[in-house]
């Protein structure tokens, strides 16, 4: 894992300026540490790396993690079911679009909040809406 840039502030005064929402401070030198602040440039470069990886199809954001409890619908849409995630696989369809096999069930890349939920009530609400629209 790479170093988290969000934890890499040159000094405590710089960190405070960031926390109080003074983004222009990052463009100048810090009054406390007198160091040029290149943290902002490091962040922009890291973001560019992630965007390039995404464009090249190498960046996939998982909708959940192993150990999470999630809710989804039964195949017959009769009710919601919860389960604790034990395994996540990334697969690709014939158009090279990624999808997830979460404990053997297929979920599209943007499934969170549509067919996969962290909250039972949200899953029930979505199921009710889906039934209404059928």
C-alpha distance (Angstrom), angle and dihedral (degrees) to the residues before:
residue distance angle dihedral
X1 . . .
X2 3.76 . .
X3 3.78 125.1 .
X4 3.80 112.1 -83.2
X5 3.79 108.7 -115.2
X6 3.80 89.8 -158.3
X7 3.82 87.3 67.8
X8 3.80 94.7 46.0
X9 3.80 108.4 91.1
X10 3.82 118.3 151.2
X11 3.82 94.2 -128.8
X12 3.81 142.1 -13.0
X13 3.82 92.9 -94.2
X14 3.80 90.0 55.4
X15 3.80 89.4 49.5
X16 3.81 91.6 52.0
X17 3.82 91.7 50.5
X18 3.79 89.4 52.7
X19 3.81 92.6 48.6
X20 3.81 94.3 50.6
X21 3.78 90.7 52.6
X22 3.78 102.0 -106.6
X23 3.84 99.4 143.3
X24 3.82 94.8 166.5
X25 3.81 89.7 67.9
X26 3.81 88.5 73.5
X27 3.81 90.8 65.0
X28 3.80 93.9 59.9
X29 3.76 138.6 47.0
X30 3.76 117.6 -79.8
X31 3.82 115.8 -108.3
X32 3.80 90.5 -142.6
X33 3.79 104.0 45.8
X34 3.83 101.0 22.0
X35 3.81 90.1 -144.0
X36 3.77 122.9 133.9
X37 3.76 104.1 -109.9
X38 3.80 110.3 -128.5
X39 3.78 93.6 162.3
X40 3.81 89.1 102.7
X41 3.82 91.5 54.2
X42 3.81 90.7 48.2
X43 3.82 89.2 53.2
X44 3.81 92.8 49.1
X45 3.82 90.5 49.3
X46 3.82 91.9 49.2
X47 3.81 90.6 48.8
X48 3.81 89.1 50.7
X49 3.83 89.3 53.2
X50 3.82 90.8 52.4
X51 3.81 92.4 46.7
X52 3.81 91.3 50.1
X53 3.80 90.6 49.1
X54 3.81 89.6 49.4
X55 3.83 91.9 49.3
X56 3.81 89.8 50.2
X57 3.81 92.3 49.2
X58 3.81 93.7 -112.0
X59 3.83 97.8 113.1
X60 3.78 119.6 77.0
X61 3.80 123.1 167.4
X62 3.79 113.1 -148.1
X63 3.82 115.4 -132.4
X64 3.81 91.8 -139.0
X65 3.79 141.2 -8.3
X66 3.77 135.5 -112.7
X67 3.81 108.0 -81.7
X68 3.82 95.6 32.8
X69 3.78 118.9 126.6
X70 3.80 109.3 -132.6
X71 3.79 137.7 174.5
X72 3.80 130.0 -138.2
X73 3.81 138.3 156.3
X74 3.78 130.9 -84.5
X75 3.82 112.6 -111.0
X76 3.82 90.6 -108.4
X77 3.85 89.8 51.0
X78 3.81 89.9 -124.6
X79 3.79 96.5 129.9
X80 3.79 145.6 -22.5
X81 3.77 123.2 -88.6
X82 3.78 130.1 -159.7
X83 3.76 128.5 -148.6
X84 3.78 140.5 167.0
X85 3.79 111.6 -113.9
X86 3.79 111.6 -116.1
X87 3.82 101.8 164.3
X88 3.81 137.3 18.4
X89 3.79 123.4 -168.6
X90 3.78 127.5 -177.5
X91 3.79 114.3 -140.1
X92 3.81 132.0 173.5
X93 3.77 128.4 -135.7
X94 3.83 123.6 -137.3
X95 3.83 89.4 -83.5
X96 3.83 90.2 53.7
X97 3.81 91.5 -111.1
X98 3.81 110.7 146.5
X99 3.79 123.5 -121.0
X100 3.78 132.0 171.3
X101 3.76 133.2 -117.3
X102 3.78 102.8 -154.6
X103 3.78 109.0 -174.1
X104 3.80 87.5 -24.4
X105 3.83 96.5 -51.0
X106 3.82 120.6 116.6
X107 3.80 118.4 -121.3
X108 3.79 127.6 174.7
X109 3.78 119.5 -123.1
X110 3.83 92.3 -102.4
X111 3.82 95.4 43.4
X112 3.80 97.5 122.8
X113 3.79 108.3 108.4
X114 3.82 91.6 8.6
X115 3.81 108.3 61.8
X116 3.81 101.4 -11.3
X117 3.80 122.6 56.3
X118 3.79 140.7 177.4
X119 3.81 91.6 -149.3
X120 3.82 129.7 55.9
X121 3.79 93.8 -144.6
X122 3.82 91.9 54.4
X123 3.82 90.4 49.5
X124 3.81 91.5 50.0
X125 3.81 91.2 48.0
X126 3.83 91.6 50.7
X127 3.81 92.1 46.9
X128 3.80 90.9 50.8
X129 3.82 90.2 50.1
X130 3.82 91.8 48.4
X131 3.81 91.4 50.9
X132 3.80 90.2 48.6
X133 3.82 91.5 52.6
X134 3.84 94.4 49.9
